[in-house]
């Protein structure tokens, strides 16, 4: 089933299960999507402004260049999903579960994700400017090219994470845990000479 340019504003999809459905440029503004389960669905350029996706579950679903503006994602689970190029603006996340997902080019500027497990996620070229990632688990995450200006990574676990030199300079890192390889890159980024 493929829907294109359909207006689902204020629609009630509470508790439904969708498998293999495709949506292109559909509007889910203020829709009730609580408890929704999706599997291998594709949402392309869809809008979820003020939608309630609380307690929803998504497996192998793609959200491509979608807009989540003041959306509720509390207690939602994303497993093996692609959220490439999607924008999250003033979204309620916590708690949220995100496992084995691709968040390349995602905009999470200013997002409140404190104490969230983001380990091993692909966050390449993501916009994390000003995000609250304190005490976040980012072990093994790929943050290559990510924008980290004023990103608060205080007490975050960054062991094994890939972070560019600019990220080590721009982010707030007080108390963050890193491994030896990252420490060398951090020192070089700050103009220190080793040895």
N, C-alpha and C positions, 0 to 999 in steps of 0.2 A: 504494500500500500504506500503510495507516494502522494503527499499533500504539498501543494505549492501556493504561496501567497494567501493562506487561509487565516482568517481572524478568529482566534480562540479566546479573545478577551473575556474575562470573568467566567470562563468555562469551568465545569466541575469534572475533573478526571481523578478524583480522590480514590486511592487504592487500586487503580487499574493496573493491568499488566500489558505491556506492549513489546512485541518481538518482531525484529526485522522491518520496522516501519521507517519511512523516510519523510522528513519535513524540510522544506526549503522556504526561507523567508516567511515563516509563520509567526504570528503574534500571540504569545501566551501571557500578555499583560494581565496581572491580577488573577491569573488562573489558579484554581485549587488543585495542586498536583501532589498533595501530601500522600505519602505512602505509595507513590507511583513506582512501579518496577519496569525498567527497560532493559532489553537484552538485544545487542547488535542492532540498535536503532541508529539513525543518522539525522542529526539536526544541523542544518546549514544556514547561517545568517538568521537564526531565529531570535526573537526578543522575549525575555523572561522578566520584564520590569514588574517589580512588586509581586511576583508569583511566589507561591508557597510550595517549595519542594522539600519541606521538612520530612524526615524519616523515609526519604525515597532511596531506591537502590538501583544502581546502574552497572551493568556488566557488558564490557566490550562495546559500549555505545560511544559514538563520536559527536561531540558538540563543536562544530567548526565555525569559527568567527561569530559565535553567539554573544549576545549582550545580556548580562545578569545585573540589573540595576535595582538595588534595594531588595534583592531576592532573599528569601529565607532558605538556607541549605542546612539548617541545624539537624544533626543526627542523620545526615545523608551519607551514603556509601558509594564510592566510585571505584570500580575494580577493572583494570585493563582498559580504561577509557582513554580517548583522545580529546583534549580540550584545546587544540591548537588554535591560536589567534583569538580566543574568546576574552571578553573584558568583564571583570567583576568590580562593580562600583558600589561601595557601601553595603556589602553583602554580609548577612549574619551566617557565619560558618560554624562556630564552635558549639558542640563538638562535631567534627566532620571526619570521615575516614576516606583517605585517598591512597590506593595501592596500585603499583605498577601502571601508572598513568603518564601520558605525555602532555606536559603543559608548556610546550615550546611556544614562544611568542605570546603567552598569556599575559594580560594586564591584571596585576594584583596590587597596584599602587595603593598604599594606605590600608591594605587588608589587615584585619585582626586575626592572626593565626597562632597566637601564643600557645605553646605547649602542644602543637599539632605534630603528628608523625608525618613528615614529608620525605622520609628516607628513600633513597634510590629512585626518586622521581626525576624525569627529564624536565628541567626548567630553563632550557637553553633560550637565551635572548628574551627571557621574561622580564616584564617591568615590575620590579618589587620595590620601587622607590617609596620610602616612607612606611613600608609595611612593618607591622609588629610581629617579629618572628622570635621573640625572646623564648628561651627554653625549648625551642623547636628542634626536633630530631631531623637533621639533614644529612645523616651519614650516607655517603655514596651518591648523593644527589649531583646531577650535572647542571651547574649554574654558569656554564660557559656563555659569555656574552650577556649575562643577566645584568640589568640595571639595578644597582644596590645603593643609590644615593640616599643617605639618612635611613637606610633600612636597619632596624634594631635587631641585631643578632646576639644580644646579650645572653650569656649562658646557654647558647645554642650548641648542639653537637655537630660539628662540621668535619669530623674525621672521615677521610676518604672522599670528601666532596671536591668537585672540580670548580674552582673559582678563579676568574681572571685577576691579574694584578690590580686593575682599577677597582674591582670589588673589595679587595683587601684594604684599599685606601678610603673608599667612600662610605662603607658600612660602619655601624657602631658595633664593636666586637667585644666589649668588656665581659670577661669571664667565659668567652666562647672556647670550646674544646676543639683543638686541631691536631693533626698528626705532624710528624717531622717534615714531610715533603711540603706541606702547606706552610709550615713555619719558615722554611727557606724562601718560598715565594713571597710570603708576607714581609719578611725582612728585606728582600730585594725591592719590593714595591715601595717600601718606606725609605729607600736609599741607604740601607745598612750594608756594610761589607762583612762577609763571613770569612773567618780564617785569618 
